[in-house]
Amino acid sequence: MPKTSARLLALLSLLQARRDWPGALLAERLEVSSRTVRRDVDRLRELGYPIVAFKGPDGGYRLDAGTELPPLLFDDEQAVALAVALQMATTTGAGIEEAAARALSTVRQVMPARLRGRIDTLQVTAVEPPATRPDPQVDSSVLVAVSAAVHAREVLRFDYTPAAPPEADDDGVRTPPRRVQPHHLITWGGRWYLVAWDLDREDWRTFRADRIIPRTPNGPRFTPRELPGGDVAAFVAGRFRGSHDSGDWPCRGEVILDLPAAVVSRHTRDGVVEELGPNRCRLLLGSWSWPGLAAGIGKFDADIEVVGPAELKDAFARLARRYAKAAG
């Protein structure tokens, strides 16, 4: 490769690595003069790379956004990471599987032989847990529209399709569109959700993105509210656990099991297991309901001593009567 071409690629790689580069630092990295850096920047501009110069004591260059996507330069680790991410795109639920496959084919085609071999041997098969029904796909245009409203802090208006077909009111009027202040677009269990403040209900809500039909234009800008607890992961976990005030389970209980702590720990995701002896342990666990908690503890198939609370004991008694009736 000619020396100038190799230097251009090195310069492009540096410009992609960080936002602002002082000219003197670029010249030092490339081991050339500042004049050579200026000439190389002009060559990259001729190739379509939108490089802007900024003034000041540390004046230099920045790779800016352009109207078209110019050729990109990836190092070996970035190329492998990109290939893996594209193969995993089938699990996102964002409806981009075909586009991801085409992107992977494009990237692979221009890879050097040493990287192409690594990618070909790194075949990832994404397997989703079995479900009673497949997760719905979300139109990528919906994700873009919702994400744009979150970023711009603009009120989002949309029709929300319920699980069952919507029924008209007595006068034939359909449900009005929802008006929310969008705060976060998240993924949870293979589905996309919008976390937002509902302006009409004056409360926090989570909306499934596959049921959102955005309306345009967006509403006015808003000042972001403080999410309860301040952490979106804890907030969403609490909502899906049935708790609206905190990220914890609404029902928590404590029992003693006649099983080794190591055995119980392997089958407990967010519980606390304390060893009491070779074949005895204490388990603190949470659930969305008391019967659900009792049934979850019963899966260990061991003798159980309920420490508390009384609601958990009542739930065990209720399940015992139900199971005895089923057995009879």
C-alpha contacts under 8 A as a table, 3 or more apart, distances in Angstrom:
res1	aa1	res2	aa2	distance
1	M	5	S	6.65
1	M	6	A	6.39
2	P	5	S	5.41
2	P	6	A	6.35
3	K	6	A	5.19
3	K	7	R	6.15
4	T	7	R	5.06
4	T	8	L	6.21
5	S	8	L	5.06
5	S	9	L	6.38
6	A	9	L	5.22
6	A	10	A	6.28
7	R	10	A	4.96
7	R	11	L	6.08
7	R	30	L	7.25
8	L	11	L	5.02
8	L	12	L	6.12
8	L	40	D	6.31
8	L	44	L	7.33
9	L	12	L	5.05
9	L	13	S	6.13
9	L	73	L	7.63
10	A	13	S	5.10
10	A	14	L	6.35
10	A	30	L	7.55
11	L	14	L	5.17
11	L	15	L	6.26
11	L	26	L	7.68
11	L	30	L	7.40
11	L	40	D	7.92
12	L	15	L	5.10
12	L	16	Q	6.24
12	L	44	L	7.96
12	L	73	L	7.22
13	S	16	Q	5.23
13	S	17	A	6.34
13	S	73	L	6.16
13	S	74	F	7.49
14	L	17	A	5.12
14	L	18	R	7.07
14	L	26	L	7.96
15	L	18	R	6.07
15	L	19	R	6.98
15	L	20	D	7.63
15	L	21	W	7.04
15	L	61	Y	7.88
15	L	62	R	6.59
15	L	63	L	5.86
16	Q	19	R	7.27
16	Q	63	L	6.82
16	Q	73	L	7.97
18	R	21	W	7.25
19	R	62	R	5.81
19	R	63	L	6.87
20	D	60	G	7.08
20	D	61	Y	6.05
20	D	62	R	4.99
20	D	63	L	7.89
21	W	25	L	6.85
21	W	26	L	6.57
21	W	60	G	5.45
21	W	61	Y	5.39
21	W	62	R	6.39
22	P	25	L	5.33
22	P	26	L	6.42
22	P	58	D	5.29
22	P	59	G	5.43
22	P	60	G	3.99
22	P	61	Y	6.47
23	G	26	L	5.15
23	G	27	A	6.27
23	G	34	S	6.56
23	G	37	V	7.42
23	G	58	D	7.31
23	G	59	G	6.24
23	G	60	G	4.22
23	G	61	Y	6.60
24	A	27	A	5.14
24	A	28	E	6.21
24	A	34	S	6.42
24	A	58	D	7.85
24	A	60	G	7.61
25	L	28	E	4.98
25	L	29	R	6.14
26	L	29	R	5.11
26	L	30	L	6.13
26	L	34	S	8.00
26	L	37	V	7.27
27	A	30	L	5.22
27	A	31	E	5.68
27	A	32	V	5.11
27	A	33	S	5.56
27	A	34	S	5.47
27	A	36	T	7.91
27	A	37	V	6.19
28	E	31	E	4.94
28	E	32	V	6.65
28	E	33	S	7.89
32	V	36	T	6.26
32	V	37	V	7.14
33	S	36	T	5.23
33	S	37	V	6.54
34	S	37	V	5.02
34	S	38	R	6.36
35	R	38	R	5.15
35	R	39	R	6.42
36	T	39	R	5.09
36	T	40	D	6.15
37	V	40	D	5.08
37	V	41	V	6.09
38	R	41	V	5.11
38	R	42	D	6.34
39	R	42	D	5.13
39	R	43	R	6.41
40	D	43	R	5.00
40	D	44	L	6.33
41	V	44	L	5.15
41	V	45	R	6.24
41	V	51	I	7.17
42	D	45	R	5.02
42	D	46	E	6.33
43	R	46	E	5.10
43	R	47	L	6.51
44	L	47	L	5.01
44	L	48	G	6.60
44	L	49	Y	5.58
44	L	51	I	7.78
45	R	48	G	5.15
45	R	49	Y	4.83
45	R	50	P	6.02
45	R	51	I	6.36
46	E	49	Y	7.29
48	G	70	P	6.27
49	Y	63	L	7.32
49	Y	66	G	7.60
49	Y	70	P	6.13
50	P	63	L	5.98
50	P	64	D	5.37
50	P	65	A	6.46
50	P	66	G	5.72
51	I	61	Y	6.57
51	I	62	R	5.55
51	I	63	L	4.52
51	I	64	D	5.68
52	V	61	Y	5.67
52	V	62	R	5.34
52	V	63	L	6.47
52	V	64	D	6.52
53	A	59	G	7.36
53	A	60	G	5.65
53	A	61	Y	4.46
53	A	62	R	6.35
54	F	59	G	5.42
54	F	60	G	5.53
54	F	61	Y	6.05
54	F	62	R	7.56
55	K	58	D	7.20
55	K	59	G	4.35
55	K	60	G	6.77
56	G	59	G	4.75
66	G	69	L	6.91
74	F	77	E	7.90
74	F	78	Q	5.60
74	F	79	A	5.73
75	D	78	Q	5.34
75	D	79	A	6.21
76	D	79	A	5.22
76	D	80	V	6.37
76	D	115	L	7.04
77	E	80	V	5.29
77	E	81	A	6.12
78	Q	81	A	5.06
78	Q	82	L	6.04
79	A	82	L	5.13
79	A	83	A	6.29
79	A	115	L	7.92
80	V	83	A	5.15
80	V	84	V	6.29
80	V	115	L	7.63
80	V	118	R	7.83
80	V	119	I	6.63
81	A	84	V	5.21
81	A	85	A	6.15
82	L	85	A	5.11
82	L	86	L	6.17
83	A	86	L	5.20
83	A	87	Q	6.32
83	A	104	L	6.17
83	A	107	V	7.78
83	A	119	I	6.96
84	V	87	Q	5.17
84	V	88	M	6.31
84	V	122	L	7.86
84	V	124	V	7.19
85	A	88	M	5.06
85	A	89	A	6.28
86	L	89	A	5.11
86	L	100	A	5.43
86	L	101	A	7.01
86	L	103	A	7.55
86	L	104	L	6.19
87	Q	90	T	6.92
87	Q	100	A	7.41
87	Q	101	A	7.42
87	Q	104	L	7.67
87	Q	124	V	6.34
87	Q	125	T	7.69
87	Q	126	A	7.84
88	M	91	T	5.97
88	M	92	T	7.59
88	M	124	V	7.31
88	M	125	T	7.83
88	M	126	A	6.19
89	A	92	T	5.46
89	A	96	I	7.02
89	A	97	E	6.11
89	A	100	A	6.54
90	T	93	G	6.86
90	T	95	G	8.00
90	T	96	I	7.42
90	T	97	E	5.29
90	T	126	A	7.16
91	T	126	A	6.76
91	T	128	E	7.30
91	T	190	G	6.67
92	T	95	G	7.76
92	T	190	G	6.20
92	T	191	R	7.58
93	G	96	I	7.88
93	G	135	D	7.17
93	G	136	P	6.84
93	G	137	Q	4.91
93	G	138	V	6.14
93	G	190	G	6.19
93	G	191	R	6.22
93	G	192	W	7.41
94	A	97	E	7.99
94	A	137	Q	5.84
94	A	138	V	4.92
94	A	139	D	6.31
94	A	140	S	5.73
94	A	143	L	7.69
94	A	192	W	7.95
95	G	137	Q	5.48
95	G	138	V	5.73
95	G	139	D	5.81
95	G	140	S	6.16
96	I	99	A	5.28
96	I	100	A	5.94
96	I	140	S	7.04
97	E	100	A	5.13
97	E	101	A	6.23
98	E	101	A	5.14
98	E	102	R	6.35
99	A	102	R	5.15
99	A	103	A	6.12
100	A	103	A	4.98
100	A	104	L	6.09
101	A	104	L	5.13
101	A	105	S	6.27
102	R	105	S	5.07
102	R	106	T	6.22
103	A	106	T	5.04
103	A	107	V	6.14
104	L	107	V	5.14
104	L	108	R	6.02
105	S	108	R	5.17
105	S	109	Q	6.11
106	T	109	Q	5.24
106	T	110	V	6.83
107	V	110	V	5.68
107	V	111	M	6.43
108	R	111	M	5.20
108	R	116	R	6.18
108	R	119	I	7.77
111	M	115	L	6.11
111	M	116	R	5.75
112	P	115	L	5.56
112	P	116	R	6.14
113	A	116	R	4.98
113	A	117	G	6.19
114	R	117	G	5.53
114	R	118	R	6.76
115	L	118	R	5.07
115	L	119	I	6.24
116	R	119	I	5.12
116	R	120	D	6.09
117	G	120	D	5.15
117	G	121	T	6.35
118	R	121	T	5.36
118	R	122	L	6.22
119	I	122	L	4.98
119	I	123	Q	7.27
120	D	123	Q	6.47
131	A	134	P	6.34
135	D	190	G	6.73
135	D	191	R	6.68
136	P	191	R	7.34
136	P	210	D	6.60
137	Q	210	D	6.54
138	V	142	V	7.08
138	V	143	L	7.32
138	V	192	W	7.62
138	V	209	A	6.58
138	V	210	D	4.77
139	D	142	V	5.39
139	D	143	L	6.78
139	D	210	D	7.31
140	S	143	L	5.05
140	S	144	V	6.22
141	S	144	V	5.04
141	S	145	A	6.13
142	V	145	A	5.10
142	V	146	V	6.08
142	V	209	A	7.49
142	V	212	I	7.44
142	V	213	I	7.24
142	V	214	P	6.99
143	L	146	V	5.24
143	L	147	S	5.88
143	L	209	A	7.37
144	V	147	S	5.12
144	V	148	A	5.97
145	A	148	A	5.17
145	A	149	A	6.39
145	A	214	P	7.30
146	V	149	A	5.20
146	V	150	V	6.32
146	V	156	L	7.58
146	V	182	P	7.74
146	V	185	L	7.46
146	V	194	L	7.92
146	V	214	P	7.69
147	S	150	V	5.02
147	S	151	H	6.17
147	S	185	L	6.48
148	A	151	H	5.09
148	A	152	A	6.04
149	A	152	A	5.12
149	A	153	R	5.73
149	A	154	E	5.18
149	A	155	V	7.01
149	A	156	L	6.41
149	A	182	P	6.71
149	A	218	N	7.43
150	V	153	R	5.16
150	V	154	E	6.81
150	V	182	P	5.16
150	V	183	H	5.49
150	V	184	H	6.48
150	V	185	L	7.57
152	A	221	R	7.36
153	R	181	Q	7.32
153	R	182	P	7.02
153	R	183	H	7.64
153	R	221	R	5.44
153	R	222	F	5.75
153	R	223	T	7.24
153	R	224	P	7.22
154	E	181	Q	6.80
154	E	182	P	7.42
154	E	218	N	6.26
154	E	219	G	5.80
154	E	220	P	5.48
154	E	221	R	4.21
154	E	222	F	6.04
155	V	179	R	6.74
155	V	180	V	5.71
155	V	181	Q	4.86
155	V	182	P	6.75
155	V	218	N	5.82
155	V	219	G	4.48
155	V	220	P	5.71
155	V	221	R	6.22
155	V	222	F	6.92
156	L	179	R	5.86
156	L	180	V	5.45
156	L	181	Q	6.28
156	L	182	P	6.60
156	L	214	P	7.46
156	L	215	R	7.69
156	L	218	N	5.33
156	L	219	G	6.15
157	R	177	P	6.30
157	R	178	R	5.61
157	R	179	R	4.78
157	R	180	V	6.66
157	R	214	P	6.10
157	R	215	R	5.38
157	R	216	T	7.27
157	R	218	N	6.36
157	R	219	G	7.20
158	F	177	P	5.33
158	F	178	R	5.45
158	F	179	R	6.95
158	F	212	I	6.24
158	F	213	I	5.28
158	F	214	P	4.17
158	F	215	R	4.98
159	D	176	P	7.52
159	D	177	P	4.78
159	D	178	R	6.20
159	D	212	I	6.01
159	D	213	I	5.04
159	D	214	P	6.45
159	D	215	R	7.29
160	Y	177	P	7.15
160	Y	178	R	7.04
160	Y	211	R	5.55
160	Y	212	I	4.97
160	Y	213	I	6.36
161	T	165	P	7.59
161	T	166	P	7.20
161	T	211	R	4.93
161	T	212	I	6.62
161	T	213	I	7.81
162	P	165	P	6.59
162	P	166	P	6.57
162	P	211	R	6.98
166	P	174	R	7.92
167	E	174	R	7.33
168	A	171	D	7.62
168	A	172	G	5.09
168	A	173	V	5.66
168	A	174	R	4.97
168	A	175	T	7.29
169	D	172	G	5.06
169	D	173	V	5.41
169	D	174	R	6.36
169	D	175	T	7.84
170	D	173	V	7.44
178	R	198	D	7.56
178	R	200	D	7.70
179	R	198	D	6.25
179	R	199	L	5.78
179	R	200	D	6.81
180	V	196	A	5.94
180	V	197	W	5.40
180	V	198	D	4.47
180	V	199	L	5.35
180	V	200	D	7.94
181	Q	196	A	5.38
181	Q	197	W	5.04
181	Q	198	D	6.58
181	Q	199	L	7.12
181	Q	222	F	7.23
181	Q	224	P	7.89
182	P	194	L	6.98
182	P	195	V	6.35
182	P	196	A	4.35
182	P	197	W	6.59
183	H	194	L	7.55
183	H	195	V	5.78
183	H	196	A	5.26
183	H	197	W	7.62
183	H	224	P	7.23
184	H	194	L	5.86
184	H	195	V	5.09
184	H	196	A	6.95
184	H	232	V	7.80
185	L	192	W	7.15
185	L	193	Y	5.87
185	L	194	L	4.69
185	L	195	V	6.38
186	I	192	W	5.69
186	I	193	Y	5.29
186	I	194	L	6.37
186	I	195	V	7.63
187	T	190	G	6.39
187	T	191	R	5.44
187	T	192	W	4.43
187	T	193	Y	6.08
188	W	191	R	5.36
188	W	192	W	6.38
188	W	193	Y	7.32
191	R	208	R	7.46
191	R	209	A	7.86
192	W	208	R	6.07
192	W	209	A	5.35
192	W	210	D	7.27
193	Y	206	T	6.30
193	Y	207	F	5.37
193	Y	208	R	4.54
193	Y	209	A	5.13
194	L	206	T	5.49
194	L	207	F	5.06
194	L	208	R	6.45
194	L	209	A	6.35
195	V	204	W	7.32
195	V	205	R	6.01
195	V	206	T	4.65
195	V	207	F	6.66
196	A	204	W	5.82
196	A	205	R	5.55
196	A	206	T	6.39
196	A	207	F	7.95
197	W	202	E	6.88
197	W	203	D	5.72
197	W	204	W	4.49
197	W	205	R	6.11
198	D	201	R	5.44
198	D	202	E	5.43
198	D	203	D	5.51
198	D	204	W	5.97
198	D	205	R	6.31
199	L	202	E	5.08
199	L	203	D	7.37
207	F	211	R	7.70
207	F	212	I	7.60
208	R	211	R	5.66
208	R	212	I	6.88
209	A	212	I	5.15
215	R	218	N	7.20
226	E	230	G	6.40
227	L	230	G	4.96
227	L	231	D	7.00
227	L	232	V	7.15
227	L	235	F	7.74
228	P	231	D	7.48
228	P	235	F	6.77
228	P	245	D	7.57
228	P	246	S	7.66
229	G	232	V	7.98
229	G	234	A	7.44
229	G	235	F	6.74
229	G	246	S	6.96
230	G	235	F	7.89
231	D	234	A	5.48
231	D	235	F	6.14
232	V	235	F	4.95
232	V	236	V	6.05
233	A	236	V	5.36
233	A	237	A	6.09
234	A	237	A	5.08
234	A	238	G	6.06
234	A	246	S	7.64
234	A	247	G	4.87
235	F	238	G	5.17
235	F	239	R	6.33
235	F	246	S	6.80
235	F	247	G	5.47
236	V	239	R	5.08
236	V	240	F	6.28
236	V	247	G	7.45
237	A	240	F	5.30
237	A	241	R	6.12
237	A	247	G	5.78
237	A	248	D	7.89
238	G	241	R	4.96
238	G	242	G	6.26
238	G	243	S	4.93
238	G	244	H	6.41
238	G	245	D	7.73
238	G	246	S	5.83
238	G	247	G	3.68
238	G	248	D	5.71
238	G	249	W	6.76
239	R	242	G	5.17
239	R	243	S	5.33
239	R	244	H	5.69
239	R	247	G	7.28
240	F	243	S	7.41
241	R	247	G	7.81
241	R	248	D	7.46
241	R	249	W	5.66
241	R	250	P	7.28
241	R	287	S	7.07
241	R	288	W	5.40
242	G	249	W	7.00
242	G	250	P	6.52
242	G	288	W	5.69
243	S	246	S	6.02
243	S	247	G	6.60
243	S	248	D	6.68
243	S	249	W	6.19
243	S	250	P	5.47
243	S	288	W	7.92
244	H	247	G	7.76
248	D	286	G	7.89
249	W	252	R	6.48
249	W	286	G	5.28
249	W	287	S	5.47
249	W	288	W	5.94
250	P	286	G	7.39
250	P	287	S	6.78
250	P	288	W	5.79
250	P	289	S	7.18
251	C	286	G	5.53
251	C	287	S	5.40
251	C	288	W	5.97
251	C	289	S	5.79
251	C	290	W	6.10
251	C	293	L	7.48
252	R	284	L	7.15
252	R	285	L	5.66
252	R	286	G	4.15
252	R	287	S	6.47
252	R	293	L	7.68
253	G	284	L	5.80
253	G	285	L	5.74
253	G	286	G	6.43
253	G	293	L	7.71
253	G	307	V	7.71
253	G	308	G	5.80
253	G	309	P	6.07
253	G	312	L	6.48
254	E	282	R	7.22
254	E	283	L	5.71
254	E	284	L	4.51
254	E	285	L	6.59
254	E	306	V	6.44
254	E	307	V	5.36
254	E	308	G	5.53
254	E	309	P	7.39
255	V	282	R	5.92
255	V	283	L	5.43
255	V	284	L	6.68
255	V	304	I	6.60
255	V	305	E	5.51
255	V	306	V	4.44
255	V	307	V	5.09
255	V	308	G	7.04
256	I	280	R	7.13
256	I	281	C	5.72
256	I	282	R	4.49
256	I	283	L	6.14
256	I	304	I	5.83
256	I	305	E	5.00
256	I	306	V	6.46
256	I	307	V	7.10
257	L	280	R	5.75
257	L	281	C	5.51
257	L	282	R	6.37
257	L	283	L	7.32
257	L	302	A	6.33
257	L	303	D	5.94
257	L	304	I	5.02
257	L	305	E	6.61
258	D	279	N	5.66
258	D	280	R	4.49
258	D	281	C	6.67
258	D	302	A	5.80
258	D	303	D	5.60
258	D	304	I	6.92
259	L	263	V	6.85
259	L	264	V	6.96
259	L	279	N	4.62
259	L	280	R	4.88
259	L	281	C	6.34
259	L	302	A	6.76
260	P	263	V	5.45
260	P	264	V	6.66
260	P	275	E	7.17
260	P	277	G	7.41
260	P	278	P	5.85
260	P	279	N	4.23
260	P	280	R	5.35
260	P	281	C	6.18
261	A	264	V	5.20
261	A	265	S	6.01
261	A	273	V	6.30
261	A	274	E	6.50
261	A	275	E	5.17
261	A	276	L	7.98
261	A	279	N	7.42
261	A	280	R	6.83
261	A	281	C	5.29
261	A	282	R	7.85
262	A	265	S	5.22
262	A	266	R	6.55
263	V	266	R	5.57
263	V	267	H	7.23
264	V	267	H	5.56
264	V	268	T	6.33
264	V	273	V	7.26
264	V	300	F	7.48
265	S	268	T	5.12
265	S	269	R	7.77
265	S	273	V	6.34
266	R	269	R	7.94
268	T	271	G	5.69
270	D	285	L	7.31
271	G	283	L	6.87
271	G	284	L	5.58
271	G	285	L	4.61
271	G	286	G	7.02
272	V	283	L	5.72
272	V	284	L	5.08
272	V	285	L	6.66
273	V	281	C	6.72
273	V	282	R	5.67
273	V	283	L	4.72
273	V	284	L	6.61
274	E	281	C	5.49
274	E	282	R	4.94
274	E	283	L	6.52
275	E	278	P	7.75
275	E	280	R	6.54
275	E	281	C	4.47
275	E	282	R	6.41
276	L	279	N	7.82
276	L	280	R	5.30
276	L	281	C	4.75
276	L	282	R	6.72
277	G	280	R	4.96
277	G	281	C	6.65
285	L	293	L	7.48
286	G	293	L	6.43
287	S	290	W	7.02
287	S	292	G	6.21
287	S	293	L	5.06
288	W	292	G	6.70
288	W	293	L	7.40
289	S	292	G	5.06
289	S	293	L	6.16
290	W	293	L	5.00
290	W	294	A	6.19
290	W	311	E	6.68
290	W	312	L	5.76
290	W	315	A	5.75
291	P	294	A	5.05
291	P	295	A	6.06
291	P	312	L	7.59
291	P	315	A	5.00
291	P	316	F	7.11
291	P	318	R	7.86
291	P	319	L	7.10
292	G	295	A	5.15
292	G	296	G	6.10
293	L	296	G	5.06
293	L	297	I	6.30
293	L	312	L	7.61
294	A	297	I	5.22
294	A	298	G	6.19
294	A	312	L	6.60
294	A	315	A	6.25
294	A	316	F	5.76
294	A	319	L	7.93
295	A	298	G	4.98
295	A	299	K	6.67
295	A	316	F	7.96
295	A	319	L	7.81
296	G	299	K	5.57
297	I	300	F	6.13
298	G	301	D	5.93
298	G	302	A	7.52
306	V	309	P	7.85
306	V	312	L	7.53
306	V	313	K	6.57
308	G	311	E	7.65
308	G	312	L	6.45
308	G	313	K	7.15
309	P	312	L	5.59
309	P	313	K	6.98
310	A	313	K	5.11
310	A	314	D	6.30
311	E	314	D	5.08
311	E	315	A	6.20
312	L	315	A	5.00
312	L	316	F	6.36
313	K	316	F	5.17
313	K	317	A	6.34
314	D	317	A	5.05
314	D	318	R	6.16
315	A	318	R	5.02
315	A	319	L	6.19
316	F	319	L	5.16
316	F	320	A	6.01
317	A	320	A	4.98
317	A	321	R	6.36
318	R	321	R	5.37
318	R	322	R	6.30
319	L	322	R	4.92
319	L	323	Y	5.92
320	A	323	Y	5.18
320	A	324	A	5.97
321	R	324	A	5.11
321	R	325	K	6.16
322	R	325	K	5.22
322	R	326	A	6.27
323	Y	326	A	4.94
323	Y	327	A	6.07
324	A	327	A	5.06
324	A	328	G	6.19
325	K	328	G	5.12
